[in-house]
Amino acid sequence: MKTRRSVVMGCGSYLPQKIVTNEELSERVDTTDAWIVARTGIHERRIAAEGQFTSHLATEAANRALAAAGIAAEDIDLIVLATATPDSTFPASATRVQAAIGAHSAFAFDVQAVCAGFVYALNVADNFLRLGQAERALVIGAETFSRILDWEDRGTCVLFGDGAGAVVLESQEGAGGNTDRGVLSCHLHSDGRFYDLLYVDGGPSSTQTAGHLKMSGQEVFKHAVSKLASVLEEALEATGIGPEDVDWFVPHQANRRIIEAMARKLGITGEKVILTVGRHANTSAASIPLALDEAVIDRRIKRGDIVLLEAIGGGLSWGAAVIRW
């Protein structure tokens, strides 16, 4: 049966210029490079400049994705920006990106699912394209997590960084099977009973402040391993694709140990895992599109490849997607 598919036409990414190494952080908080690397795999992270907002990072990534796709901004119908660190409480930072790139025919809004945000945004855009409510979409993940970190808390400040990534999707007709190009399946979950495991202790309604990130690291790790394993199996089963058929595993770049645990559970070998956490740290909603763009630029990901995505973040919220490139 013929069906509409959301085909990835191009990727783009942007990282702020400022690099902060583990050694530099060890001068501010009680930590060491060896401690950070052993527990997370992180060596450095990027930090947005003063006056550089989430929308600025998103705009750079969006323009690069459009250039890679060979599609003009005025031909975009939809912009979905995944972020937990918007420029303002409202309006949506996506509207700033829309204005900056000149996508005047698009409708634009933000999606907030923290580190799972890009998978959520991808699913939202895919639904619009499959239903014929849009023909081309720009899906962006962008964060300035440095603005909500407590730089005295060594348990969180060493983990995160700033950045943005984007993909351009186009609605195309497929045969309806797993040999089609495009987004083959998306699966989303959340469980608010675990809200307090990863949250920000502020907000317009509660404290009238931005607040700082708080995390129960060991508990988040435990839930990540079990919940991601389950949703990955769900996504593969829904598409009739086995782990052995996956060409590239592109997980949320939070912690190298979680990524390696997921690959082992699925039986995916290390050479099929796209790993960027060492250079970017955890960029929340930006981490998957940042990793995708790197792997497309260096020609690891090629047309026709099966790409498996997964992420988990505050909420708790988690999800997975299968794409044939």
LOZANU-855317 format. One record per residue (C-alpha): residue number from 1; x, y negated, z negated; residue in three letters. Coordinates in nm, 3 decimals, decimal comma, padded with zeros to 5 digits, m for minus. Example, Ala and Ser with C-alpha at 12.3 -4.5 7.8 and 13.67 -1.06 7.14 Angstrom:
# residues 2
+-----+---------+---------+---------+-----+
:   k :       x :       y :       z :   r :
+-----+---------+---------+---------+-----+
:   1 :  01,230 :  00,450 : m00,780 : ALA :
:   2 :  01,367 :  00,106 : m00,714 : SER :
+-----+---------+---------+---------+-----+
This chain:
# residues 325
+-----+---------+---------+---------+-----+
:   k :       x :       y :       z :   r :
+-----+---------+---------+---------+-----+
:   1 :  00,000 :  00,000 :  00,000 : MET :
:   2 :  00,139 : m00,338 :  00,102 : LYS :
:   3 :  00,222 : m00,570 : m00,186 : THR :
:   4 :  00,385 : m00,906 : m00,248 : ARG :
:   5 :  00,733 : m00,899 : m00,400 : ARG :
:   6 :  00,942 : m01,177 : m00,555 : SER :
:   7 :  01,274 : m01,153 : m00,371 : VAL :
:   8 :  01,586 : m01,320 : m00,510 : VAL :
:   9 :  01,713 : m01,559 : m00,245 : MET :
:  10 :  01,999 : m01,721 : m00,437 : GLY :
:  11 :  02,161 : m01,778 : m00,776 : CYS :
:  12 :  02,335 : m02,071 : m00,940 : GLY :
:  13 :  02,492 : m02,150 : m01,275 : SER :
:  14 :  02,657 : m02,428 : m01,470 : TYR :
:  15 :  02,881 : m02,440 : m01,778 : LEU :
:  16 :  02,983 : m02,758 : m01,962 : PRO :
:  17 :  03,349 : m02,850 : m01,933 : GLN :
:  18 :  03,435 : m02,841 : m02,303 : LYS :
:  19 :  03,575 : m02,507 : m02,422 : ILE :
:  20 :  03,590 : m02,420 : m02,792 : VAL :
:  21 :  03,807 : m02,120 : m02,874 : THR :
:  22 :  03,789 : m01,890 : m03,174 : ASN :
:  23 :  04,115 : m02,039 : m03,299 : GLU :
:  24 :  03,961 : m02,386 : m03,299 : GLU :
:  25 :  03,660 : m02,261 : m03,494 : LEU :
:  26 :  03,887 : m02,096 : m03,750 : SER :
:  27 :  04,010 : m02,445 : m03,838 : GLU :
:  28 :  03,653 : m02,549 : m03,928 : ARG :
:  29 :  03,509 : m02,238 : m04,097 : VAL :
:  30 :  03,645 : m01,934 : m04,278 : ASP :
:  31 :  03,691 : m01,699 : m03,984 : THR :
:  32 :  03,957 : m01,565 : m03,749 : THR :
:  33 :  03,985 : m01,483 : m03,382 : ASP :
:  34 :  04,034 : m01,114 : m03,467 : ALA :
:  35 :  03,718 : m01,107 : m03,685 : TRP :
:  36 :  03,501 : m01,269 : m03,416 : ILE :
:  37 :  03,634 : m01,055 : m03,131 : VAL :
:  38 :  03,604 : m00,728 : m03,324 : ALA :
:  39 :  03,239 : m00,790 : m03,417 : ARG :
:  40 :  03,110 : m00,968 : m03,108 : THR :
:  41 :  03,357 : m00,958 : m02,818 : GLY :
:  42 :  03,347 : m01,339 : m02,801 : ILE :
:  43 :  03,670 : m01,531 : m02,732 : HIS :
:  44 :  03,536 : m01,878 : m02,644 : GLU :
:  45 :  03,223 : m02,076 : m02,574 : ARG :
:  46 :  03,124 : m02,393 : m02,384 : ARG :
:  47 :  02,978 : m02,699 : m02,559 : ILE :
:  48 :  02,772 : m02,971 : m02,389 : ALA :
:  49 :  02,916 : m03,321 : m02,392 : ALA :
:  50 :  02,759 : m03,605 : m02,586 : GLU :
:  51 :  02,463 : m03,730 : m02,385 : GLY :
:  52 :  02,448 : m03,408 : m02,181 : GLN :
:  53 :  02,106 : m03,248 : m02,231 : PHE :
:  54 :  01,953 : m02,911 : m02,152 : THR :
:  55 :  01,780 : m03,061 : m01,846 : SER :
:  56 :  02,116 : m03,183 : m01,713 : HIS :
:  57 :  02,262 : m02,832 : m01,732 : LEU :
:  58 :  01,947 : m02,686 : m01,579 : ALA :
:  59 :  01,953 : m02,935 : m01,293 : THR :
:  60 :  02,312 : m02,844 : m01,201 : GLU :
:  61 :  02,228 : m02,472 : m01,202 : ALA :
:  62 :  01,908 : m02,533 : m01,003 : ALA :
:  63 :  02,085 : m02,730 : m00,731 : ASN :
:  64 :  02,348 : m02,458 : m00,695 : ARG :
:  65 :  02,082 : m02,187 : m00,673 : ALA :
:  66 :  01,896 : m02,381 : m00,405 : LEU :
:  67 :  02,219 : m02,427 : m00,207 : ALA :
:  68 :  02,297 : m02,055 : m00,232 : ALA :
:  69 :  01,945 : m01,970 : m00,117 : ALA :
:  70 :  01,950 : m02,222 :  00,167 : GLY :
:  71 :  01,614 : m02,354 :  00,051 : ILE :
:  72 :  01,526 : m02,722 :  00,008 : ALA :
:  73 :  01,389 : m02,849 : m00,323 : ALA :
:  74 :  01,076 : m02,980 : m00,152 : GLU :
:  75 :  00,993 : m02,621 : m00,049 : ASP :
:  76 :  00,976 : m02,503 : m00,411 : ILE :
:  77 :  00,620 : m02,455 : m00,543 : ASP :
:  78 :  00,695 : m02,358 : m00,903 : LEU :
:  79 :  00,965 : m02,427 : m01,163 : ILE :
:  80 :  00,977 : m02,221 : m01,482 : VAL :
:  81 :  01,245 : m02,325 : m01,730 : LEU :
:  82 :  01,322 : m02,089 : m02,018 : ALA :
:  83 :  01,469 : m02,278 : m02,313 : THR :
:  84 :  01,454 : m02,294 : m02,691 : ALA :
:  85 :  01,644 : m02,625 : m02,692 : THR :
:  86 :  01,438 : m02,868 : m02,480 : PRO :
:  87 :  01,537 : m03,231 : m02,437 : ASP :
:  88 :  01,227 : m03,346 : m02,624 : SER :
:  89 :  00,929 : m03,199 : m02,807 : THR :
:  90 :  00,733 : m03,289 : m02,496 : PHE :
:  91 :  00,695 : m03,313 : m02,204 : PRO :
:  92 :  00,852 : m02,997 : m02,063 : ALA :
:  93 :  01,218 : m03,026 : m01,972 : SER :
:  94 :  01,123 : m02,849 : m01,647 : ALA :
:  95 :  00,958 : m03,172 : m01,533 : THR :
:  96 :  01,287 : m03,357 : m01,573 : ARG :
:  97 :  01,454 : m03,094 : m01,358 : VAL :
:  98 :  01,174 : m03,125 : m01,103 : GLN :
:  99 :  01,227 : m03,500 : m01,075 : ALA :
: 100 :  01,606 : m03,471 : m01,065 : ALA :
: 101 :  01,617 : m03,219 : m00,780 : ILE :
: 102 :  01,329 : m03,374 : m00,585 : GLY :
: 103 :  01,090 : m03,078 : m00,600 : ALA :
: 104 :  00,790 : m03,309 : m00,583 : HIS :
: 105 :  00,550 : m03,044 : m00,452 : SER :
: 106 :  00,614 : m02,805 : m00,742 : ALA :
: 107 :  00,439 : m02,760 : m01,073 : PHE :
: 108 :  00,680 : m02,721 : m01,362 : ALA :
: 109 :  00,669 : m02,599 : m01,720 : PHE :
: 110 :  00,884 : m02,451 : m01,996 : ASP :
: 111 :  00,872 : m02,101 : m02,145 : VAL :
: 112 :  01,000 : m02,037 : m02,498 : GLN :
: 113 :  01,108 : m01,684 : m02,591 : ALA :
: 114 :  01,458 : m01,773 : m02,713 : VAL :
: 115 :  01,716 : m01,518 : m02,590 : CYS :
: 116 :  01,446 : m01,320 : m02,407 : ALA :
: 117 :  01,337 : m01,638 : m02,232 : GLY :
: 118 :  01,480 : m01,567 : m01,888 : PHE :
: 119 :  01,310 : m01,226 : m01,863 : VAL :
: 120 :  00,984 : m01,387 : m01,976 : TYR :
: 121 :  01,021 : m01,671 : m01,722 : ALA :
: 122 :  01,106 : m01,424 : m01,446 : LEU :
: 123 :  00,790 : m01,226 : m01,524 : ASN :
: 124 :  00,576 : m01,542 : m01,527 : VAL :
: 125 :  00,709 : m01,659 : m01,191 : ALA :
: 126 :  00,678 : m01,310 : m01,042 : ASP :
: 127 :  00,309 : m01,302 : m01,133 : ASN :
: 128 :  00,245 : m01,637 : m00,962 : PHE :
: 129 :  00,421 : m01,518 : m00,646 : LEU :
: 130 :  00,256 : m01,177 : m00,635 : ARG :
: 131 : m00,088 : m01,334 : m00,675 : LEU :
: 132 : m00,024 : m01,581 : m00,394 : GLY :
: 133 : m00,045 : m01,887 : m00,619 : GLN :
: 134 :  00,307 : m01,990 : m00,514 : ALA :
: 135 :  00,543 : m01,895 : m00,234 : GLU :
: 136 :  00,879 : m02,000 : m00,377 : ARG :
: 137 :  00,984 : m02,038 : m00,739 : ALA :
: 138 :  01,286 : m02,165 : m00,926 : LEU :
: 139 :  01,345 : m01,972 : m01,249 : VAL :
: 140 :  01,596 : m02,129 : m01,486 : ILE :
: 141 :  01,745 : m02,041 : m01,823 : GLY :
: 142 :  01,920 : m02,333 : m01,993 : ALA :
: 143 :  02,030 : m02,403 : m02,349 : GLU :
: 144 :  02,224 : m02,646 : m02,567 : THR :
: 145 :  02,234 : m02,425 : m02,876 : PHE :
: 146 :  02,526 : m02,629 : m03,011 : SER :
: 147 :  02,265 : m02,889 : m03,112 : ARG :
: 148 :  02,086 : m02,653 : m03,354 : ILE :
: 149 :  02,387 : m02,482 : m03,512 : LEU :
: 150 :  02,509 : m02,534 : m03,865 : ASP :
: 151 :  02,881 : m02,570 : m03,800 : TRP :
: 152 :  02,955 : m02,473 : m04,159 : GLU :
: 153 :  02,780 : m02,135 : m04,125 : ASP :
: 154 :  03,037 : m01,892 : m03,990 : ARG :
: 155 :  02,772 : m01,624 : m03,946 : GLY :
: 156 :  02,600 : m01,819 : m03,667 : THR :
: 157 :  02,818 : m02,100 : m03,532 : CYS :
: 158 :  03,074 : m01,859 : m03,384 : VAL :
: 159 :  02,811 : m01,674 : m03,182 : LEU :
: 160 :  02,652 : m01,931 : m02,952 : PHE :
: 161 :  02,735 : m02,161 : m02,663 : GLY :
: 162 :  02,573 : m02,387 : m02,403 : ASP :
: 163 :  02,503 : m02,323 : m02,036 : GLY :
: 164 :  02,247 : m02,275 : m01,762 : ALA :
: 165 :  02,166 : m02,032 : m01,481 : GLY :
: 166 :  01,896 : m02,016 : m01,216 : ALA :
: 167 :  01,751 : m01,797 : m00,942 : VAL :
: 168 :  01,532 : m01,883 : m00,645 : VAL :
: 169 :  01,249 : m01,639 : m00,575 : LEU :
: 170 :  01,050 : m01,610 : m00,252 : GLU :
: 171 :  00,730 : m01,413 : m00,199 : SER :
: 172 :  00,775 : m01,147 :  00,068 : GLN :
: 173 :  00,569 : m00,849 :  00,176 : GLU :
: 174 :  00,684 : m00,506 :  00,061 : GLY :
: 175 :  00,563 : m00,152 :  00,114 : ALA :
: 176 :  00,471 : m00,113 : m00,253 : GLY :
: 177 :  00,740 :  00,134 : m00,354 : GLY :
: 178 :  01,074 :  00,117 : m00,533 : ASN :
: 179 :  01,261 :  00,079 : m00,204 : THR :
: 180 :  01,122 : m00,276 : m00,167 : ASP :
: 181 :  01,350 : m00,571 : m00,223 : ARG :
: 182 :  01,256 : m00,798 : m00,512 : GLY :
: 183 :  01,127 : m00,772 : m00,867 : VAL :
: 184 :  01,000 : m00,415 : m00,900 : LEU :
: 185 :  00,884 : m00,426 : m01,262 : SER :
: 186 :  00,886 : m00,646 : m01,574 : CYS :
: 187 :  00,798 : m00,543 : m01,929 : HIS :
: 188 :  00,755 : m00,783 : m02,221 : LEU :
: 189 :  00,702 : m00,729 : m02,594 : HIS :
: 190 :  00,698 : m00,929 : m02,916 : SER :
: 191 :  00,644 : m00,862 : m03,286 : ASP :
: 192 :  00,587 : m01,164 : m03,508 : GLY :
: 193 :  00,630 : m00,957 : m03,825 : ARG :
: 194 :  01,004 : m01,009 : m03,774 : PHE :
: 195 :  00,982 : m01,386 : m03,726 : TYR :
: 196 :  01,218 : m01,454 : m04,018 : ASP :
: 197 :  01,505 : m01,246 : m03,881 : LEU :
: 198 :  01,601 : m01,513 : m03,628 : LEU :
: 199 :  01,452 : m01,860 : m03,647 : TYR :
: 200 :  01,519 : m02,234 : m03,678 : VAL :
: 201 :  01,434 : m02,392 : m04,013 : ASP :
: 202 :  01,271 : m02,701 : m03,865 : GLY :
: 203 :  01,017 : m02,831 : m03,621 : GLY :
: 204 :  00,774 : m03,116 : m03,551 : PRO :
: 205 :  00,484 : m02,962 : m03,745 : SER :
: 206 :  00,672 : m02,812 : m04,039 : SER :
: 207 :  00,963 : m03,043 : m04,126 : THR :
: 208 :  00,964 : m03,315 : m03,858 : GLN :
: 209 :  01,330 : m03,226 : m03,792 : THR :
: 210 :  01,513 : m03,015 : m03,536 : ALA :
: 211 :  01,652 : m02,778 : m03,800 : GLY :
: 212 :  01,932 : m02,522 : m03,783 : HIS :
: 213 :  01,946 : m02,166 : m03,657 : LEU :
: 214 :  01,917 : m01,894 : m03,922 : LYS :
: 215 :  01,980 : m01,526 : m03,859 : MET :
: 216 :  01,987 : m01,193 : m04,043 : SER :
: 217 :  02,258 : m01,048 : m03,822 : GLY :
: 218 :  02,255 : m00,684 : m03,929 : GLN :
: 219 :  01,877 : m00,660 : m03,910 : GLU :
: 220 :  01,868 : m00,819 : m03,565 : VAL :
: 221 :  02,135 : m00,575 : m03,448 : PHE :
: 222 :  01,933 : m00,277 : m03,573 : LYS :
: 223 :  01,613 : m00,392 : m03,404 : HIS :
: 224 :  01,796 : m00,482 : m03,083 : ALA :
: 225 :  01,935 : m00,132 : m03,037 : VAL :
: 226 :  01,603 :  00,044 : m03,089 : SER :
: 227 :  01,370 : m00,200 : m02,912 : LYS :
: 228 :  01,592 : m00,254 : m02,610 : LEU :
: 229 :  01,643 :  00,119 : m02,561 : ALA :
: 230 :  01,266 :  00,167 : m02,559 : SER :
: 231 :  01,185 : m00,115 : m02,315 : VAL :
: 232 :  01,464 : m00,012 : m02,078 : LEU :
: 233 :  01,323 :  00,340 : m02,062 : GLU :
: 234 :  00,978 :  00,189 : m02,004 : GLU :
: 235 :  01,103 : m00,023 : m01,713 : ALA :
: 236 :  01,287 :  00,262 : m01,544 : LEU :
: 237 :  00,995 :  00,502 : m01,584 : GLU :
: 238 :  00,753 :  00,248 : m01,436 : ALA :
: 239 :  00,962 :  00,217 : m01,120 : THR :
: 240 :  01,055 :  00,583 : m01,086 : GLY :
: 241 :  01,423 :  00,492 : m01,101 : ILE :
: 242 :  01,668 :  00,691 : m01,311 : GLY :
: 243 :  01,968 :  00,548 : m01,498 : PRO :
: 244 :  02,191 :  00,713 : m01,242 : GLU :
: 245 :  02,029 :  00,500 : m00,971 : ASP :
: 246 :  02,110 :  00,171 : m01,144 : VAL :
: 247 :  02,389 : m00,013 : m00,963 : ASP :
: 248 :  02,429 : m00,295 : m01,216 : TRP :
: 249 :  02,322 : m00,339 : m01,576 : PHE :
: 250 :  02,295 : m00,711 : m01,660 : VAL :
: 251 :  02,205 : m00,741 : m02,029 : PRO :
: 252 :  02,154 : m01,047 : m02,245 : HIS :
: 253 :  02,506 : m01,152 : m02,346 : GLN :
: 254 :  02,476 : m01,167 : m02,726 : ALA :
: 255 :  02,714 : m00,909 : m02,863 : ASN :
: 256 :  02,948 : m00,669 : m02,690 : ARG :
: 257 :  02,868 : m00,390 : m02,935 : ARG :
: 258 :  02,494 : m00,409 : m02,859 : ILE :
: 259 :  02,563 : m00,412 : m02,484 : ILE :
: 260 :  02,790 : m00,108 : m02,506 : GLU :
: 261 :  02,539 :  00,076 : m02,725 : ALA :
: 262 :  02,265 :  00,017 : m02,468 : MET :
: 263 :  02,482 :  00,138 : m02,182 : ALA :
: 264 :  02,572 :  00,455 : m02,374 : ARG :
: 265 :  02,207 :  00,528 : m02,456 : LYS :
: 266 :  02,114 :  00,498 : m02,089 : LEU :
: 267 :  02,418 :  00,686 : m01,965 : GLY :
: 268 :  02,536 :  00,386 : m01,761 : ILE :
: 269 :  02,913 :  00,376 : m01,718 : THR :
: 270 :  03,114 :  00,071 : m01,821 : GLY :
: 271 :  03,206 : m00,029 : m01,466 : GLU :
: 272 :  02,836 : m00,089 : m01,392 : LYS :
: 273 :  02,792 : m00,333 : m01,683 : VAL :
: 274 :  02,817 : m00,707 : m01,616 : ILE :
: 275 :  02,989 : m00,850 : m01,925 : LEU :
: 276 :  03,045 : m01,225 : m01,971 : THR :
: 277 :  02,990 : m01,271 : m02,346 : VAL :
: 278 :  03,365 : m01,304 : m02,407 : GLY :
: 279 :  03,385 : m01,628 : m02,207 : ARG :
: 280 :  03,038 : m01,777 : m02,262 : HIS :
: 281 :  02,931 : m01,646 : m02,605 : ALA :
: 282 :  02,554 : m01,617 : m02,653 : ASN :
: 283 :  02,386 : m01,878 : m02,433 : THR :
: 284 :  02,037 : m01,750 : m02,517 : SER :
: 285 :  01,801 : m01,785 : m02,218 : ALA :
: 286 :  02,093 : m01,883 : m01,993 : ALA :
: 287 :  02,300 : m01,571 : m02,048 : SER :
: 288 :  02,140 : m01,335 : m01,792 : ILE :
: 289 :  02,132 : m01,579 : m01,499 : PRO :
: 290 :  02,489 : m01,688 : m01,582 : LEU :
: 291 :  02,598 : m01,324 : m01,563 : ALA :
: 292 :  02,398 : m01,263 : m01,246 : LEU :
: 293 :  02,556 : m01,558 : m01,069 : ASP :
: 294 :  02,908 : m01,450 : m01,162 : GLU :
: 295 :  02,845 : m01,099 : m01,027 : ALA :
: 296 :  02,692 : m01,233 : m00,705 : VAL :
: 297 :  02,978 : m01,478 : m00,648 : ILE :
: 298 :  03,244 : m01,209 : m00,691 : ASP :
: 299 :  03,037 : m00,977 : m00,466 : ARG :
: 300 :  02,975 : m00,703 : m00,715 : ARG :
: 301 :  02,598 : m00,740 : m00,676 : ILE :
: 302 :  02,504 : m00,685 : m00,311 : LYS :
: 303 :  02,181 : m00,674 : m00,112 : ARG :
: 304 :  01,988 : m00,356 : m00,183 : GLY :
: 305 :  02,145 : m00,292 : m00,525 : ASP :
: 306 :  01,927 : m00,193 : m00,820 : ILE :
: 307 :  01,981 : m00,443 : m01,103 : VAL :
: 308 :  01,853 : m00,377 : m01,455 : LEU :
: 309 :  01,800 : m00,669 : m01,696 : LEU :
: 310 :  01,722 : m00,670 : m02,070 : GLU :
: 311 :  01,710 : m00,920 : m02,356 : ALA :
: 312 :  01,589 : m00,962 : m02,712 : ILE :
: 313 :  01,550 : m01,284 : m02,909 : GLY :
: 314 :  01,366 : m01,459 : m03,189 : GLY :
: 315 :  01,003 : m01,374 : m03,241 : GLY :
: 316 :  01,108 : m01,099 : m03,220 : LEU :
: 317 :  01,059 : m01,107 : m02,843 : SER :
: 318 :  01,214 : m00,867 : m02,596 : TRP :
: 319 :  01,182 : m00,742 : m02,242 : GLY :
: 320 :  01,335 : m00,575 : m01,939 : ALA :
: 321 :  01,313 : m00,606 : m01,562 : ALA :
: 322 :  01,416 : m00,401 : m01,260 : VAL :
: 323 :  01,513 : m00,582 : m00,940 : ILE :
: 324 :  01,623 : m00,454 : m00,601 : ARG :
: 325 :  01,855 : m00,728 : m00,480 : TRP :
+-----+---------+---------+---------+-----+
